[in-house]
Amino acid sequence: MFFLSDMLNRKLQLPKPEEALPGRDRPMPTASEHYVSKRPLKGPYPDGLETAMFGMGCFWGAERVFWQTEGVWVTAVGYAGGFTPNPTYQETCTGLTGHAEVVLVVYDPKIVSYPDLLKIFWESHDPTQGMRQGNDVGTTYRSAIYTFGQAEHQAARASRDAYETELLKAGRGRITTEIEPTPVFYFAEEDHQQYLAKNPYGYCGLKGTGVSCAIPESAGA
C-alpha cells in the first residue's frame, strides 16, 4: 500500500531538474503532414497566421477540438513545460520529464481570434483539477496555457480571472491552470498526431464543467 501511495504522490508532483530523465539529443521522428488537412505539420506556415498552445489533459481529444475549429490552419500534439530534451510518450507518462501533453494550434486571426480559442479551451475541460484531468492522473495531464508574446499572456490571465469567477459561482473550485510564456515544444511521435482521426473510437477523456465562459474585453489579443 505504501508503494502505491508513493508512486501516486510522485505522479502528482513535478520533478526537480536534477530528477528528470536525461532524454536525448535528437528529436523523435514524427509525421511530416497533418493526417486530416494534409498541411505541413512543422511549417513553414503561411504569413499572417498566429500560434497558440494549450494543455487540457490527454492531447488526443484536445487536438481534435481544435482541428475541427474553423480558422485553425493546422494542429500538432507534443510535450512542453518540462526538463527532459526530446522525450518519448512513454517517458512523459512516468511524470519524470516534467512535461505536459499539449496541442500546438496555428490559426488565422481573421477567422478565429485568440479569445475565441481561449473560450474553447476553458469550456472543453475542467481547469480546477490540478495534476489530473478526469481519470487521467499525473503532471502530464495538467491544465496549461503557454503564451506567445505579452498580448496572449495578458489575454490568458484576464480570461482565467473571469472564468474563475463563474466557476466559483457554480460551486466549482479555483482554477489551477498554469499560464507561462511558451517553453520548448517537442513534437510527439507520429502515432499520436491526429490520433482520433486515425482511431475514431479511441479514448477521449475530455469533459468540460458545463459552465459557460464569457471572455472579457480585456482579454482581446
C-alpha positions as CSV (number, residue, x, y, z in Angstrom):
1,M,0.0,0.0,0.0
2,F,2.8,2.4,0.9
3,F,4.5,1.6,-2.5
4,L,1.3,2.5,-4.4
5,S,0.8,5.7,-2.4
6,D,4.4,6.8,-3.0
7,M,4.0,6.1,-6.8
8,L,0.8,8.2,-6.9
9,N,2.4,11.1,-5.0
10,R,5.4,11.1,-7.4
11,K,3.0,11.3,-10.4
12,L,1.3,14.3,-8.8
13,Q,4.5,16.3,-8.2
14,L,6.7,17.9,-10.8
15,P,10.3,16.6,-10.7
16,K,13.2,18.8,-9.9
17,P,15.5,19.4,-12.9
18,E,18.1,17.0,-11.4
19,E,15.5,14.3,-11.0
20,A,14.3,14.5,-14.6
21,L,15.0,11.7,-17.2
22,P,18.0,12.5,-19.4
23,G,16.3,12.4,-22.8
24,R,18.3,12.6,-26.0
25,D,19.9,15.0,-28.4
26,R,17.8,14.2,-31.5
27,P,14.1,14.9,-31.9
28,M,11.8,11.9,-32.0
29,P,10.6,11.0,-35.6
30,T,7.1,12.4,-36.3
31,A,4.7,13.0,-39.2
32,S,5.6,15.5,-41.9
33,E,1.9,16.5,-42.6
34,H,-1.4,16.7,-40.8
35,Y,-3.3,13.5,-41.2
36,V,-6.6,15.3,-41.8
37,S,-5.7,18.6,-43.6
38,K,-2.5,17.3,-45.3
39,R,-0.8,20.6,-44.4
40,P,2.8,20.6,-43.2
41,L,2.9,19.8,-39.5
42,K,6.1,21.7,-38.8
43,G,5.6,24.5,-41.3
44,P,6.5,26.7,-43.0
45,Y,3.2,28.3,-42.2
46,P,1.6,31.0,-44.3
47,D,2.2,34.6,-43.5
48,G,-0.4,36.2,-41.2
49,L,-1.1,33.1,-39.2
50,E,-0.6,33.1,-35.4
51,T,0.2,30.3,-32.9
52,A,-1.3,29.2,-29.6
53,M,-0.5,26.3,-27.2
54,F,-2.8,24.6,-24.8
55,G,-2.7,21.7,-22.3
56,M,-6.0,20.1,-21.4
57,G,-5.2,16.6,-20.2
58,C,-4.8,13.8,-22.8
59,F,-3.8,15.5,-26.0
60,W,-5.7,13.1,-28.3
61,G,-9.2,14.6,-27.6
62,A,-7.8,18.1,-27.1
63,E,-6.3,18.2,-30.5
64,R,-9.5,17.1,-32.2
65,V,-11.4,20.0,-30.6
66,F,-9.0,22.5,-32.3
67,W,-8.5,20.9,-35.7
68,Q,-12.3,20.9,-36.1
69,T,-12.4,24.7,-35.3
70,E,-13.0,26.9,-38.3
71,G,-10.0,29.2,-38.8
72,V,-7.5,26.7,-37.4
73,W,-4.9,26.0,-40.1
74,V,-3.0,23.1,-38.6
75,T,-2.6,21.4,-35.2
76,A,0.0,19.2,-33.7
77,V,0.5,17.4,-30.4
78,G,3.6,17.4,-28.3
79,Y,5.2,17.9,-24.9
80,A,6.1,21.2,-23.2
81,G,6.9,22.7,-19.8
82,G,9.3,20.1,-18.6
83,F,13.0,19.4,-18.4
84,T,13.8,16.3,-20.5
85,P,15.0,17.1,-24.0
86,N,13.2,15.3,-26.8
87,P,11.1,13.0,-24.6
88,T,9.2,10.0,-25.7
89,Y,5.5,9.4,-24.9
90,Q,6.4,6.6,-22.5
91,E,8.8,8.8,-20.7
92,T,6.3,11.7,-20.2
93,C,3.8,9.2,-18.9
94,T,6.1,8.5,-15.9
95,G,5.9,12.1,-14.8
96,L,9.7,12.2,-14.7
97,T,10.1,14.6,-17.6
98,G,8.1,17.4,-16.2
99,H,6.2,18.0,-19.4
100,A,2.5,18.5,-20.0
101,E,0.8,17.0,-23.0
102,V,-0.1,20.0,-25.2
103,V,-1.6,21.0,-28.5
104,L,0.1,23.5,-30.9
105,V,-2.6,25.5,-32.7
106,V,-1.7,27.5,-35.8
107,Y,-4.7,29.7,-36.7
108,D,-5.9,32.6,-38.9
109,P,-6.8,35.5,-36.7
110,K,-9.0,36.9,-39.4
111,I,-11.3,33.9,-39.0
112,V,-10.9,32.8,-35.3
113,S,-9.4,35.1,-32.6
114,Y,-7.2,34.2,-29.7
115,P,-10.1,35.0,-27.3
116,D,-12.2,32.5,-29.3
117,L,-9.6,29.8,-28.7
118,L,-9.4,30.7,-25.0
119,K,-13.2,30.2,-24.7
120,I,-12.9,26.7,-26.4
121,F,-10.0,25.9,-24.1
122,W,-11.8,26.8,-20.9
123,E,-15.1,25.2,-21.8
124,S,-13.7,21.9,-23.1
125,H,-12.0,20.7,-19.9
126,D,-12.1,21.1,-16.2
127,P,-9.3,23.6,-15.2
128,T,-9.7,23.1,-11.5
129,Q,-8.3,19.6,-11.1
130,G,-4.6,20.2,-10.6
131,M,-2.3,17.5,-11.7
132,R,-5.0,15.4,-13.4
133,Q,-7.9,15.5,-15.9
134,G,-10.7,13.2,-15.0
135,N,-9.4,9.6,-14.8
136,D,-6.0,10.7,-16.2
137,V,-3.8,11.3,-13.2
138,G,-0.3,12.9,-13.3
139,T,1.6,16.1,-14.0
140,T,1.5,15.4,-17.7
141,Y,-2.3,15.9,-17.7
142,R,-2.2,19.3,-16.0
143,S,-4.1,22.3,-17.5
144,A,-1.8,24.8,-19.1
145,I,-1.7,27.8,-21.4
146,Y,1.7,28.6,-22.9
147,T,1.6,32.0,-24.5
148,F,3.4,33.6,-27.5
149,G,4.0,37.2,-26.5
150,Q,2.7,39.6,-24.0
151,A,-0.7,40.1,-25.6
152,E,-1.6,36.4,-25.4
153,H,-0.3,36.3,-21.8
154,Q,-2.5,39.2,-20.7
155,A,-5.5,37.8,-22.6
156,A,-5.0,34.3,-21.0
157,R,-4.8,35.8,-17.5
158,A,-7.8,38.0,-18.0
159,S,-9.9,35.1,-19.3
160,R,-8.7,32.9,-16.4
161,D,-9.8,35.5,-13.8
162,A,-13.2,36.0,-15.5
163,Y,-13.8,32.3,-15.8
164,E,-12.8,31.5,-12.3
165,T,-15.5,33.9,-11.1
166,E,-18.1,32.0,-13.0
167,L,-16.8,28.6,-11.8
168,L,-16.9,29.7,-8.1
169,K,-20.5,30.9,-8.6
170,A,-21.3,27.5,-9.9
171,G,-19.8,25.8,-6.8
172,R,-16.6,24.7,-8.6
173,G,-13.1,25.1,-7.2
174,R,-10.4,27.6,-8.2
175,I,-8.5,27.4,-11.4
176,T,-5.2,25.6,-11.3
177,T,-4.2,26.3,-14.9
178,E,-0.5,27.0,-15.5
179,I,0.0,30.2,-17.6
180,E,3.5,30.8,-18.7
181,P,5.5,32.0,-21.7
182,T,5.9,29.3,-24.3
183,P,8.7,26.8,-23.4
184,V,10.4,24.5,-25.8
185,F,7.9,22.4,-27.7
186,Y,8.7,18.8,-28.7
187,F,6.6,17.2,-31.3
188,A,5.1,13.9,-30.2
189,E,5.6,10.7,-32.2
190,E,3.6,10.1,-35.5
191,D,1.2,7.7,-33.9
192,H,-0.1,10.4,-31.6
193,Q,-0.6,13.1,-34.2
194,Q,-4.3,13.4,-35.0
195,Y,-4.8,10.1,-33.1
196,L,-8.6,10.3,-33.1
197,A,-8.8,10.8,-36.8
198,K,-6.8,7.5,-37.3
199,N,-8.7,5.8,-34.4
200,P,-12.3,7.3,-34.4
201,Y,-13.3,5.1,-31.5
202,G,-10.2,5.7,-29.5
203,Y,-10.0,7.0,-25.9
204,C,-11.1,10.6,-25.3
205,G,-11.4,11.7,-21.6
206,L,-12.1,15.3,-22.4
207,K,-15.0,16.8,-20.5
208,G,-15.9,20.3,-19.6
209,T,-17.6,21.7,-16.5
210,G,-20.8,22.8,-18.2
211,V,-20.0,26.4,-17.1
212,S,-20.1,28.9,-19.9
213,C,-17.0,31.2,-20.3
214,A,-17.7,34.8,-21.3
215,I,-14.4,36.3,-22.4
216,P,-14.0,39.9,-21.1
217,E,-13.0,42.7,-23.4
218,S,-9.7,43.0,-21.5
219,A,-8.8,39.5,-23.0
220,G,-8.6,40.8,-26.5
221,A,-5.3,39.8,-28.0
